[in-house]
Amino acid sequence: MRDSLDPTSSPIEASTSEEGKTRKRPRPGERRLQILQVLAEMLQNPKGERVTTAALAAKIQVSEAALYRHFASKAQMFEGLIAFIEQTIFGLINQINQKEESGLAQARGILQMLLFFAEKNPGMTRVLLGDALFQEDDRLQERITQVLDRVEASLKQALRIGQTQGGALANLSQDDISVRAAILMSYVLGRWHRFARSGFKKLPTDASDASLRILLSE
């Protein structure tokens, strides 16, 4: 799965091409991507400290005024990160659903992808958990909650497909499916929290195969 659904190649990472490094003046849009990339990198701080625009500007070696030429506010910068997360995760979910006919395999693939995405993107994990959004605009928390609700809905849909295909999920009721999807989402969130609280040392994918085998069994 990691070979076909590796989320490590991203528009944010692509912004720092060798060509871009050799030019003194970035092309339109490149500075915006650089700001998002550096913000994501700064969020990987194991101490979980709040990122200020002053620190962000200093890291990029530009003025704070230069940041605001590309983003109207700090909240808009975080919205850019959330948009990247949303685009990447649901793009990968679509790939999984197209590749796997089995609902059970779809659910397992989605769960593995969510764990792997966090492992490869520690800063994004803090956004997904809402840690990085503490003391920021309330609408950011609302938006990330909507993203997580959509992920849970995708898991629920996969379980429904699995229910119609027989096997371990055949005897589940609709209520059972909702409960199972919520449990699976709680497992993912727990792994993300463990990863963040450990300073990104306890990887979300550790022993995940065994865990998912239990969670997806009858």
C-alpha positions in Angstrom: 0.0 0.0 0.0 2.8 2.4 0.8 4.2 2.1 -2.7 0.9 3.0 -4.5 -0.6 5.4 -2.0 2.5 7.3 -0.7 1.2 10.8 0.4 4.8 12.1 0.8 4.9 13.8 -2.5 2.9 17.0 -2.2 2.3 20.4 -3.7 3.8 21.9 -0.6 7.0 19.9 -0.8 7.3 20.5 -4.5 7.5 24.2 -3.9 11.2 23.9 -3.0 12.5 22.7 -6.3 16.2 23.2 -7.2 15.1 25.7 -9.8 13.3 27.7 -7.1 16.3 27.7 -4.9 18.5 29.3 -7.5 16.2 32.3 -8.2 16.3 35.3 -6.0 12.7 36.2 -6.7 10.2 33.4 -6.5 7.5 33.0 -9.2 3.9 34.1 -8.3 2.5 31.5 -5.9 5.9 30.0 -4.9 6.3 32.2 -1.9 2.8 31.2 -0.8 3.7 27.5 -1.0 6.9 28.2 0.8 5.1 29.9 3.7 2.8 26.8 4.0 5.7 24.4 3.9 7.7 26.3 6.6 4.6 26.6 8.8 4.1 22.8 8.5 7.8 22.2 9.4 7.6 24.5 12.4 4.5 22.6 13.7 6.7 19.5 13.9 8.3 21.0 17.1 8.0 18.2 19.7 7.3 20.8 22.4 4.1 21.8 20.5 4.8 25.5 20.9 2.5 28.0 19.2 3.9 29.3 15.9 3.8 33.1 15.7 3.9 35.1 12.4 7.1 36.8 13.7 8.8 33.4 14.1 7.5 32.2 10.7 8.7 35.3 9.0 12.1 35.0 10.6 12.4 31.4 9.5 11.7 32.4 5.9 13.8 35.5 6.2 11.1 37.9 5.2 9.2 40.6 7.0 5.8 39.9 8.6 4.4 42.4 6.1 5.6 40.1 3.3 3.6 37.2 4.8 0.5 39.3 4.7 1.0 40.1 1.0 0.3 36.4 0.4 -2.2 35.6 3.2 -4.7 38.0 4.6 -4.3 36.5 8.1 -2.6 33.7 10.0 -6.0 31.9 10.0 -5.8 31.9 6.2 -2.4 30.2 6.4 -3.9 27.4 8.5 -6.8 27.2 6.1 -4.2 26.5 3.4 -2.8 23.6 5.4 -6.3 22.2 6.0 -7.1 22.5 2.3 -3.9 20.5 1.6 -4.8 17.8 4.2 -8.4 17.6 2.8 -7.3 17.3 -0.8 -4.6 14.7 0.0 -6.6 12.5 2.3 -9.7 12.3 0.2 -7.7 11.9 -3.0 -6.1 8.8 -1.4 -9.5 7.5 -0.1 -10.8 7.7 -3.7 -7.8 5.8 -4.9 -8.3 3.1 -2.3 -12.0 2.7 -3.1 -11.2 2.4 -6.8 -8.6 -0.2 -6.2 -10.4 -2.3 -3.6 -13.8 -4.0 -4.3 -14.0 -5.4 -0.8 -15.6 -3.0 1.7 -13.4 -4.6 4.4 -10.3 -3.9 2.3 -11.4 -0.4 1.7 -11.8 0.3 5.5 -8.4 -1.3 6.2 -6.8 0.7 3.5 -8.3 4.0 4.7 -7.2 3.3 8.3 -3.6 2.4 7.2 -3.4 5.5 5.0 -4.5 7.8 7.9 -1.8 6.3 10.1 0.8 6.6 7.5 -0.2 10.1 6.5 0.3 11.3 10.1 3.6 9.5 10.4 5.0 11.2 7.3 3.5 14.6 8.1 4.0 15.3 11.9 3.1 18.9 11.6 -0.2 18.1 9.8 -1.0 15.7 12.6 -1.0 18.6 15.0 -3.5 20.3 12.7 -5.7 17.2 12.4 -5.8 16.9 16.2 -6.6 20.6 16.6 -3.5 21.2 18.8 -2.0 23.6 16.4 -5.3 25.5 16.1 -5.5 26.3 19.8 -6.0 30.0 20.4 -6.5 30.5 16.6 -9.7 31.4 14.8 -12.7 29.2 16.0 -13.7 28.5 12.4 -10.5 26.5 11.9 -11.5 24.0 14.6 -14.9 23.7 12.9 -13.4 23.0 9.5 -11.0 20.3 10.8 -14.0 18.7 12.6 -15.8 18.6 9.3 -12.8 16.9 7.7 -12.8 14.2 10.4 -16.5 13.7 10.1 -16.1 13.1 6.4 -13.4 10.6 7.1 -15.7 8.7 9.5 -18.4 8.8 6.9 -16.0 7.2 4.4 -15.3 4.4 6.9 -19.0 3.9 7.5 -19.6 3.6 3.7 -16.8 1.0 3.4 -18.3 -1.0 6.3 -21.8 -0.8 4.6 -20.3 -2.2 1.4 -18.6 -4.9 3.5 -21.9 -5.8 5.1 -23.5 -6.5 1.7 -20.6 -8.8 0.7 -20.9 -11.2 3.6 -18.0 -12.3 5.8 -17.1 -10.7 9.1 -19.4 -7.7 8.6 -22.5 -9.6 7.3 -24.3 -9.7 10.7 -23.8 -6.0 11.6 -26.9 -3.8 11.9 -26.9 -0.2 10.7 -26.4 0.9 14.3 -23.5 -1.5 14.6 -21.9 0.0 11.5 -22.1 3.5 12.9 -20.7 2.3 16.2 -17.9 0.4 14.5 -17.0 3.4 12.3 -16.8 5.6 15.4 -14.6 3.1 17.2 -12.2 2.9 14.2 -12.0 6.7 14.0 -11.3 6.8 17.8 -8.5 4.3 17.2 -6.9 6.6 14.6 -7.3 9.7 16.7 -5.7 7.8 19.7 -2.7 6.8 17.5 -2.3 10.4 16.3 -2.5 11.7 19.9 0.1 9.1 21.1 2.4 10.1 18.2 2.1 13.8 19.0 2.4 13.4 22.8 5.6 11.2 22.4 7.3 14.0 20.5 6.6 12.1 17.3 8.7 9.1 18.5 5.9 6.5 19.0 4.9 5.9 15.4 1.2 5.5 14.5 1.9 2.5 12.3 3.6 0.5 15.0 1.8 -2.9 15.2 -1.0 -1.4 13.2 -1.6 -4.6 11.2 -2.4 -6.6 14.3 -4.5 -3.8 15.7 -6.6 -3.5 12.5 -7.0 -7.3 12.3 -8.7 -7.2 15.7 -10.7 -4.1 15.1 -12.1 -5.3 11.7 -12.8 -8.8 12.8 -16.3 -10.0 13.8 
